Amino acid sequence: MNEEKAHLAGLSLSELADFVKEFGEPPFRARQLFHNLQARRLRDFDEMTDLPKPLRARLADRATPATLTVESRYISEDGTRRLLMRTHDNLPVETVFIPEERRDTICFSSQSGCPLKCDFCLTAQLGLLRTLTAGEIVEQIIIALNDAYGVSVEPPRGTNLVAMGAGEPMLAFEPLMQALRVMADKEGLFIVPNRVTVSTAGVVPRIRELATTLDRPHLAISLSAPTNELRDRLMPINKRWPLDELMRACKDFEKSLKAGERFTFEYVMLDGVNDSDEHARQLAKLLNRYNLKAKINLIPHNPAESLPYLPSSMERIESFKRVLAAKGLHAFVRRPRGRDIYAACGQLAARRVNAITQLPIVQRA
Ligand code: SAH
């Protein structure tokens, strides 16, 4: 992949129009290209048979629809799929496809690796390799859709997206918002922001910025501790933006919620660390002090041998949930998906696992 080539997957229709103009082609070519790239999800100019062959050759010289390559693909016993990909500069990118009863979900990455050093997360151990481009974000969705349903096949029930893969999406704010704009186009993927949830470890200025963004995605906040003392230890980002600042930003964000919309707090349940009834009372106190009307997702920790934590027992989680309920707070327990293939929350660390379910890549995704 040549660095100088234009990456077309991250361009909106109007940006493609500019590209086509510079290329000396008539404007309708932009619409054709956008349709091929985003609606048909084609990743090779040669498959765009409505374009004249010489034009395809000229395009291939100057631009590319595909910068990511799929290195391996793992399928969990629960049907979850993890795609391990490489960027043109050989960095790992992971995307997880989660089949669900109502509507399937794609969990995508915003960075290769992650700069935040959350103590319980495997991705943290990679450090930040680099922030992904808008094109690399859109490509992940295209590849995951093609892999799950087949090239050009419409997802039967639409798709939800969650920015909960590797990286901190709020530190990839511009490319992320650009990708969301491109994906929302009804002539293309047509995945509107209302179907997208962005999760943050608590980058306060970006939470405030998101609140003022038109057609914004939903927000989830990774909390995982009810006090600064504990959160400083588990999530060092708390030293930069401590709980009171984070809660005030959440309170302000509430003003931007639409009718029926709630934001979510995620709370990773770590055995013997943040999961006692006392922690639940502290959490309730914190959220009630700000009168925050949020859902709480309790995530049983997904263990790995290099992480010094174990998941809380189901009984412990249920007890934690009961304490919250008694204080008027509703919590849900997130069922772990794809743990066996390192696809679950906090497990994306470009692992190559020797699972019998690993399938060879026989066709280009
Ligand atoms: N950086 C963003 C986006 C990642 S979302 C954020 O922190 O929100 C990934 C979610 O998985 C976060 O809520 C994170 O707290 C959680 N997580 C990290 N490691 C985990 C683990 N080992 N087990 C369960 N959840 C984990």
Boltz pocket constraint, residues with backbone or C-beta under 6 A from the ligand:
constraints:
  - pocket:
      binder: B
      contacts: [[A, 116], [A, 118], [A, 120], [A, 121], [A, 122], [A, 163], [A, 164], [A, 165], [A, 166], [A, 167], [A, 168], [A, 169], [A, 199], [A, 200], [A, 201], [A, 220], [A, 221], [A, 222], [A, 224], [A, 266], [A, 267], [A, 268], [A, 299], [A, 300], [A, 301], [A, 302], [A, 303], [A, 345], [A, 346], [A, 347]]
      max_distance: 6.0
